[in-house]
Amino acid sequence: MKKLFKEIIDQTVSCLENRFGDITEIKFCRLLISENFESFKKEFPQPKSEELKKSAYGNLFDIPILKRDLKTLYDDANGAKQLSSKVSDLAADLYSLDLQDQLPELCKLVKLTLTVPLTACSAERSFSALKNYSASKPD
């Protein structure tokens, strides 16, 4: 039983390391948190845009155009905050207002942010197996 327990723990740790090992790669998602738009309007979040540039996704973007698009979004912080408290709402707004051509890199960033995986099923299964093992373990 101890061997099984260790294997489950090792598998869980491995899955967690795989899942969250590159969490710094997705810090750029913070560029789209509407509560930050007002402060981003005052001071552009250069470090976050640099994180995107250095990430595995950096080559997908024209960074100067993305900065322009984000500044446009931040400059209308009050309107954007009212319309787009969630990234999915922002995406709907961008497409319903037909802004894909005017803000192309922002649209790409929104799509990317919406497709970043939020769960790790294999790690969740390992935790579930561990819970089942603990529940069935005789005292």
N, C-alpha and C positions, 0 to 999 in steps of 0.2 A: 504494500500500500504506500509506503514512503517513496518508493521509486516512481509510482504513478503520480503521486503528489508533486514530486520534484519535476517530472516531465511536464505536468500541467503548468506549473509555475514558470518553468523555462520557456515553454511555448507562449505563455501569456506575456512575459517580459519581452520576448523576441517580437511578438506582434505589436506591442506597444511602442517598442523602439522603431520598428518599421513604419508604424503609422504616424508617430509624432516626431520622428527624428529630423524631419525636414520642415517642422512647423515654422521656422524662421523664413522659409521660402514663401509663405503665404501671408506675411504681415502686411503686404501691400493691400490686402482686403480692407484694412482700416481707412484707406483713402476714400471709401464710399460710405462711411458711417455718418449719417446725416446730422447727428448731434455735434459732430466736429466741424461742420461746414463753416460756421461763423468764425471759429478760431483759424481754420485753414484759409479763410478769406483774408484775414489780417496777416498771417504768415504762412506761406505755402509750405506744405510738409515735405521738404526736400529729402530728409532721410528715408521716408517711406517710398518715395519715388525712386530713390537710389537702390533700395532693397528690391524693388521690382526689376530694375535694370540688371541687377546682379543675379537675380533668380533664374531658374530654368525657363521661366516664361518671358524673360526680358527681350529675347530676340523676336518675339511676336509683335512687339510694339515699336512705334515711332515715338520715342520718348518726348522729344520737343512738342510734337502735336498732341500727345497725351496730356502734357502739362498745360497746354493751351486749353484743351477740352475741360480739364479739371478746374482750371481757373474760371472758365465760363460757368461751370456748375457752382463753384463756390461763390462767385460774384452775385449769383441769384440765390443766395443761401436761404433767405426767408421763403421765397416761392418753392425752392427745391425741398425745404424741410416740410412744408405743408403738404406737398404732393407726394413726397418720397421718403417716408420714414424707414422703409425697408428697401433693400437692394432690388427685390423682385418688383416692388412698386416703381422704383426708378427705371427699371427695364421697361415696364409697361408704359410709363410716361414717355420715355425716349422714343418708343416705337409708335405710340398713339399720336404723338406730336410730329412724327416723321422726321426725327432729328438724326437718323443714322448717317446721312451724308454730311451734315454740319458738324457732328461730334463723333467721327468714326472710331477714334481710339478709346474714347470713353465707353462707347457701345461694346467694344471688344473687352475692355476691363470688366464691365458689368457681366457680360456673358461668362468670362473666365471665373469671376467671383461666384457666380451662381452654379458653376459646375465643379467647384472644388469639393471633393468628397468630405462629408461631415461625420461619417461613422466608419468604424472598422469592424465589420461583421465577424471576422475570424477572431479578433481579440474578445469580442462580446461572447462568442461561442465558448472560448476558453474560460472566461469568467463564469459562464453558466455551468460548464462542466465542473469547475472547481466548487461552485456552490452545491451542485448535486452530490459531489464527492463528500463535501463537508457534512451535508445533511444525512447521508447514508452511513457515515463513519460511526462505528460503535464506540461508546465511551470507554 
